[in-house]
């Protein structure tokens, strides 16, 4: 089973508050020059999940990130854990702040590599807590996606069974491969790289993919659908529970 894992470099979650500020246009987070970075913790769970699947079913693991050269040290950390190869999609900060362009660049790179049996990512990144870049990548590749997954039940060449966390239970789903799976931290405890892996990762080659030229750089805008209602007024209903229920039913029927 060939697997691609998506990882992201994020600001250290423990960075002091006074090292963080917001840009004048309120669109970007600005960190002090001395701030530290790390691999998004959910992405480490994704790497560990991929390694466990590789140990059980064989195959290869390719780790992919969209960043500049400063992310290479984090790719090497994942190689030390047990990934087979690493790819960095070269993106400048302005583009990385746009989730749609980032997802498009990642999807293009994955198509060039070859869509694998399975793509694993963390459920969300700690810097934005958005969690939709993997879904955009899956959409660009035309494959299904599911989140948050807390267990891999079984896998074949054509399907994989996963446990998806819901509000009250863990529900089991079967996905046709290829597919995108977003994992949560309940799935495992990431291993610490051994010395042998660390030494090998230092010598490993990281493939760099330039973002394809000619991309249209436009930000999507929100536009209500035709006929979509807007809030006209707010009414508070007083009285007993029975009176409130009757008044609410009457208001909904109007």
N, C-alpha and C positions, 0 to 999 in steps of 0.2 A: 504494500500500500504506500504510494507516494503521497507525501503530505507537505503542504506549505503552511508556515506559521507566520502571521502578521504580528510585528511588535512595534512599539512606539517608545521613543525617549520622552520622558516627562519630567517636570520639575520635582525634586525630592518633596514628598508630601510633608516632611517635617521642616521645610524651609521656614524661618521666622517670618512673621507677618510683616515686619517693617522692611523686609527685602522685596516685597511685592507691591506693585502699583498698577494702575490702569492707564492706558494711553489716553491722550486728549480726546480722541474720537470715540472712546469707550468700546473699541472693538478688539483690543489686544491687551494681553497681560504682559507687563514689563517686569523682568526680574533683575535684581542687583547682579553686578558682574561676578560676585563671589558665590552666587547661588549654585547649588549642586543639582545634578540630574541623576536619574536612574531609569531602569526599565519599568514600564507600567506593570504593577504587580499582577494584575489579571493576565497579562501577556506571559508572565513566567508560568502561571498555571497552564496556559495554552501550550507552552513549550514542553512542560512536564507531561501533559496529556499526549502530545505527539510522540514523545520518546517512549512512553508506555505502550502506545499502539504499535510503534516500530518494533519494540522488543517482543510483542505478542504475535505480530503478523508479518514482520519484515518490511522492507521498503526503504525509502529515503526521506529525509527531512530537509527542506530548504526554508530558511528564515528570510523574510523580506521586510524591509522598512522603507519609508519615504522620508528622507532627511538629507543633511549634508554630512561631510566627513567626520564631524564630531560624534556621530552615532556609531562609528565603526567599533569603538571599544565595547559597546553594548551588544553588537552583533557577535563579537568575539566571545563575550560571556556566554551567549547562547550556544555557540559552537563548542565551547568547553563543556557545556552541559550534555551535549550529545547530538546536536544537529550536524548534518553532513556538509551543507554549503550555505553561503549567505549572499544575499543580493541587496544592494542599496539603490533605491531609485532617487537620483539626485534631484532635490527640490529646494528652492530657496525659501526663506521664511514666509514671504508674502503669499506664496502659493500654498504652503503647508497650513496656513491659517484658514484656507478655504477647503472645507471638507469635501465638497463636490469635485474640485480639481485634484485633491489628494487621492480620492477614491478612483477617479478616472485614470490617474497616472499608475496607481497600483494595479488596476484591472488590465491596463495595457501591458504592463511588465509581466503579469502572470500569463497573459495570452502568449507573449513572446517566449516565456519559459516553457509553457505547456500547461494547460489546466490539469491539476493533479486529481487524485481520487477524493482528497479531502483538504479543505482549508480550515485552519483553526485560528481563532483570535480571542482575545479577552473580551469580556462582555461590555466593557467601556473603559475609557482612559481617565485617569485620576485628575488630569488637568481640566478637562471640560465636562466629564461625566455624561457625555452625549450618547456614545454607543451606536452611532448610525453609520460610520464609515464602512465597517465590514458589510453592512446590509447594502450600501451603495455599490461596493465592490461586487457582491454577489449578484446584484441587479445587472451590473455591467457585463458580468460573465454569463448571465442567464442560468444561474443555478439557485437552488433553494437555500434558505438560511434559517437558523433557529437559535434562540437565546432565552434565558440563560440555562446552559446545560451543566449539570452537576455529576453526570456519570455516563460512561460509555458501557453499554450493556453487552453488545456483540457486534461483529462486523464481518461482512463477506466482500467479495469483489464488487458487488453491485449495490449493497445496502449497508446501512449502519443504524443500530438501535441505540438511542440515547435517552437519558433521564433528564427531563426538563423541569426546572423548579417552578411551581405555581404557588398560589397564595396559601394553600392548605395541604399540598401533597407534592410528590414527584411523579410526574406523568411520563409514560414511556411513548416515544415516537420512533417510527421507522422512516428513514430518509433514503431516497434513491441517490446514489453517487453519480457524479461529483456533487458535493454540497459544502456549505459554509456553516461551521459550528462555532458559536460564541460561548466560552466557558466561564463559570464563576469560580470563586476561590474555594468553594466547598468540594470541588472535584478532587483535589490532591494537595500535597505539600511539595513545592518545587525542591529538587535536589540541589545540593551545593556542588559546584564543579570540583573535580579532583585535580591534583597537581598534573597528572599526565594529560588530562584534557586541556588544562590551561596552557601548558607548554605547546601542545599541538595547535591550539587556536591562535597563538601568537604568530605562527608561521603560515596560517591559512590565508588564502587569497579571497578577498571580498570583491565580487563582481559589481561593477557600477553601471547602472543603466541611466542614460540621459532621458529626461522627459521628452516625448515626441514633440516636435515643433508644429506650429500651426493650430495649437489648441485655442479654442475660443475661451477667453478669460472673462466670464460674466457671472455675476452673482445672481442666484435665483431670488426672485421676489415673491412675496406672498400676495395673492389676490383672491378675495372671496369668490366662490363659485356663484354663478348667476342664480338668483333666487335665494341665496343664503341669508338667513335671518340675522338681524343685529338686535341687541338688547334695547328695547324701547323704554322700559321702566322696571322698577323693582317694587314688589308689594310684599309686605309682611303680614302674615295671617295670625290673628289673635284668637283666643278662645280655648275651649277644651279640645282634647285630641280628636273627638268625633267631629266637632265643628271645623277643625283645621283640615281633617281628611275630606270632608264634604266640600269645603271651599276649594281645596286643591284639585279635586276631581272636576269641579265645575269650571275652574280656570283652565285646566288642560283641555277640556271639551270645547272651549270657545276658540 
